[in-house]
Amino acid sequence: MIELIAPEGFSTNPPGVIQFPDGGTMVKKNGRWLFDDQRYAHLLGRFEVQGWRKYTPPAPKPVYRDELDRLVHEKPLTVREILQRCAAEEVLVRRNGIRLQIRPIWGISAELHRYIQFNESALLNELDRRQTVQWEIVG
């Protein structure tokens, strides 16, 4: 069974029931129509052409550990913005093997630290890219 949403202005008599020629029915429940997609799969395309659409449940609301986590997910910063904030707070970020090293750790704001944690792989990639840039000698 799948749930379908009827086109605007659609009504039936009797209300909330559609009878198929073979005796099967489609019933309205909670504002959505229950459609037997195994039995009537051949009709689904016709319903869609007439304006019916499949019901998709809303995505679950994300659960965050705290307010900082919510901020990082709802207002993400680019790698460039994170590195600019590091420079403003006089925090050095560098690659140490496969990990990110932050100095001084005690002087960093909680918000910036969470942004760094959330974007660690992107920061590592950017730091790698910056190390491998070929410099031209102009002169």
Beta strands, then each sheet from edge to edge (+ up, - down):
strand 1: 2-5
strand 2: 17-19
strand 3: 25-29
strand 4: 32-35
strand 5: 53-54
strand 6: 92-96
strand 7: 99-103
sheet 1: 2+ 3- 4+ 1- 5+
sheet 2: 6+ 7-
end
